[in-house]
Amino acid sequence: MKFNELANKMKKLEEKNDIAIPKDSYIICRLDGRGFSKLTKEILPIDKPFDPCFAEDMVNTVNHVMQCGFDVIFGYVQSDEISLLLSFGDNTFNRRLSKITSVLSGEASSFLTLELLHKVSFDCRVSELSSREEVVDYFLWRRSDSQRNCIQGYCYWKLIEQGYSGKRGQRVIKNLSYEDKINFLKTANIDYHTVPNQYKYGTGLYNRYFLKEAFNPKTEQKVICTRKEIQINNDLSNTEKFTDLLFEIISEDRLKNI
């Protein structure tokens, strides 16, 4: 078999199970830290249950992947998990699933590895959503998961400090109501209501546009240009405001892609 014939045959086999996300769908990519429980519990010298430096490294990772070639209009991070909403009009790699997942997981893994000076990796899965409402529901779901993980994390590490094993601590937490957890933390001198909202509700990153004076070297005249910068929002505690923000971002993006 000649080289070109063999190459075409092998490429067809490579692409056999590769799919492209339809252009009438929203794409959300969720990156999840692989083996991060062991990493944060046993390997890295970080504060429990939340470490400000690690949280900042995760936010920096989101900032990086939002600028690595895809048109990401909203990034969300909680704990070791990142969710990215692509622009409705994004056609990077022709929306091929294999390319999207491999490139984003690779970018996030390599960037955070350099931040931590320790090898880490992310897996990546993609949600194909049909409406703006589904997109908003997705992020409300991840925000709820962040709330649940936060209070459980504080309870878990307090139980560990008190001599409980990991498995026993998890069993205790499983049987506690939300109010029981609040009261338990209070007896451990932790006022949960003062925990930073970033840890409770996660962090959102999105583009904001502004006008800036610049100089055109060809015409040698001052001009007004539109620039964008990534805004970091560490207070997503208000459900209504968070929902409105998401709808605003999605609507602005749809107008851009008409």
Rosetta blueprint (number, residue, H / E / L):
1 M L
2 K L
3 F H
4 N H
5 E H
6 L H
7 A H
8 N H
9 K H
10 M H
11 K H
12 K H
13 L H
14 E H
15 E L
16 K L
17 N L
18 D L
19 I L
20 A E
21 I L
22 P L
23 K L
24 D L
25 S L
26 Y E
27 I E
28 I E
29 C E
30 R E
31 L E
32 D E
33 G E
34 R L
35 G L
36 F H
37 S H
38 K H
39 L H
40 T H
41 K H
42 E H
43 I H
44 L L
45 P L
46 I L
47 D L
48 K L
49 P L
50 F L
51 D L
52 P H
53 C H
54 F H
55 A H
56 E H
57 D H
58 M H
59 V H
60 N H
61 T H
62 V H
63 N H
64 H H
65 V H
66 M L
67 Q L
68 C L
69 G L
70 F L
71 D L
72 V E
73 I E
74 F E
75 G E
76 Y E
77 V E
78 Q E
79 S L
80 D L
81 E E
82 I E
83 S E
84 L E
85 L E
86 L E
87 S L
88 F L
89 G L
90 D L
91 N L
92 T H
93 F H
94 N H
95 R H
96 R E
97 L H
98 S H
99 K H
100 I H
101 T H
102 S H
103 V H
104 L H
105 S H
106 G H
107 E H
108 A H
109 S H
110 S H
111 F H
112 L H
113 T H
114 L H
115 E H
116 L H
117 L L
118 H L
119 K L
120 V L
121 S L
122 F E
123 D E
124 C E
125 R E
126 V E
127 S E
128 E E
129 L E
130 S L
131 S L
132 R H
133 E H
134 E H
135 V H
136 V H
137 D H
138 Y H
139 F H
140 L H
141 W H
142 R H
143 R H
144 S H
145 D H
146 S H
147 Q H
148 R H
149 N H
150 C H
151 I H
152 Q H
153 G H
154 Y H
155 C H
156 Y H
157 W H
158 K H
159 L H
160 I H
161 E H
162 Q L
163 G L
164 Y L
165 S L
166 G H
167 K H
168 R H
169 G H
170 Q H
171 R H
172 V H
173 I H
174 K H
175 N L
176 L L
177 S L
178 Y H
179 E H
180 D H
181 K H
182 I H
183 N H
184 F H
185 L H
186 K H
187 T H
188 A L
189 N L
190 I L
191 D L
192 Y H
193 H H
194 T H
195 V L
196 P L
197 N H
198 Q H
199 Y H
200 K H
201 Y H
202 G L
203 T E
204 G E
205 L E
206 Y E
207 N E
208 R E
209 Y E
210 F E
211 L E
212 K E
213 E E
214 A E
215 F E
216 N E
217 P L
218 K L
219 T L
220 E L
221 Q E
222 K E
223 V E
224 I E
225 C E
226 T E
227 R E
228 K E
229 E E
230 I E
231 Q E
232 I E
233 N E
234 N L
235 D L
236 L L
237 S L
238 N L
239 T H
240 E H
241 K H
242 F H
243 T H
244 D H
245 L H
246 L H
247 F H
248 E H
249 I H
250 I H
251 S H
252 E H
253 D H
254 R H
255 L H
256 K H
257 N L
258 I L
